[in-house]
């Protein structure tokens, strides 16, 4: 049997893990919960906390807890947790490790491969960081797929009529919109657009600002200086937002929030949905602008769209549905839980990569234009940084495009190549994503030809190479090395460091510890043996019951050899009964 | 050399809808995750003949895929004596460079 590949939605607020089992997608629960809050913390004893416990700790020890790390992915920065510095990749890796353990616990064997979703509008650096987080967590990231695409895969599978769908994915920290054509078992993304810093967290922040202003006006206190109070306000703001999804008013109450001159300050504030929707109007407008850009990219108009799919928890905000209804004239769909849809799509894609039969395949595009700069013209005047697009946005992945350039000075030995991402004709207005130098060129007159090749892989990650025509001299880089600067050794160090954190935990709490192959096999055989109880003779049954008892006793011990022996004895009986 | 029509398995009289249907079927058989090269071939074939405009362009310059680098080499190589491109090679070079781009640069040079 093939190795299992899990599907992971690594979200800003919540993360999920799913697998395909007997042809069906299953989101794996941990202690009854399908959602793992994307919180990481270190408790008083130096033990690592992930999920709900870390989320709870955030209220008491915000300085020991990290939330919404996804927003920092791809940035050259570090966060402080219990007086230690961590890169965003490391914090994400902690969440991934937990998800991996949840899945391992469920399937009863170790897992080393995953498909991880990223927002469609994630940049190259953000994708690279996500890939690194996977490696640190001990997961080979076999593919990164775009979140709205993953959702479309779930809605598109088993769909027989051809349909055009608009996927509106508003999560905790990111917004994506994709236009998708579903036809003949192919989910074909026609265009994508988005904003990788727009989401529910911003809505929370608006409410937080409102509460801060209220306290400032009432008591003259700048609450931003009190981290615990801020943590409580943050939680209260988020709760108020959730209440307003269903109710016209939300009551915000936090008793004993602060102290002033020895007297406690209680927070009581009513927030109406009307006021809240006012606060977030600019954000919603921005999402609608993106919807129009995506439609234009697909060369379609609103009336060409047959279905709208809502993905991400923030689409529960009523005005999102209303605005989409106004625009398209019909109600959006959200039958598949908007919080789980993406993980399910990731698992489906994982199954497809693993060679399992799935009835839907995926064709995705890049939401970005990639290119370089060269001597050229801007508004009719000579300009040294004209943007030369090479891979255009909404190109189908994978794609590989070349462009030829010529040196402009006699005897020019070196060419600087800068790669940009963006649409502006002035390269300097686009995002610089990497720089590299083609050296040791021939000493020839101007006009030496250099071919620049951009390769965008299925993960949406860019690889760049340049070649001098005359000599065939090649210079190749992957953009990642330029930006995130995470070298192999650093990655290995980070892996060890994060492993260390978990080891500390598993010594006194063994549920997160991945099981050995023998233990996993033992568990499976026990299940199988039990299913044979009804048909086996009384004597065989008694033998099996005895063996199972002995094996169970050995499961927690580290005596692998003894266990192996018992397991093979049980296996023999099962084999005998089944033949 | 297989033509894009052959790659997709459609006749030259096929409609947009036929071509799209054939493309999707080929993609279903060879998804990008299984065989990237095969997929890219299918994708390229589809983009070459997906609508009337692209079919017209393909029809006008119906030549096998040009090796852009070799042609450039021939046009600009410093070492050998100047040798003009043959009409055939000129067509190939035109085909390798998107028509819009050629037109754009002509228009730009006229306006400036």
Interface residues (C-beta under 8 A of the other chain):
Chain A: X143 X183 X184 X185 X186 X188 X349 X352 X353 X361 X362 X363 X377 X380 X396 X397 X398 X399 X400 X402 X404 X406 X444 X445 X447 X449 X451 X458 X469 X470
Chain B: X20 X21 X24 X25 X27 X28 X31 X32 X33 X36 X39 X40 X43 X68 X69 X72 X73 X76 X77 X78 X108 X111 X112
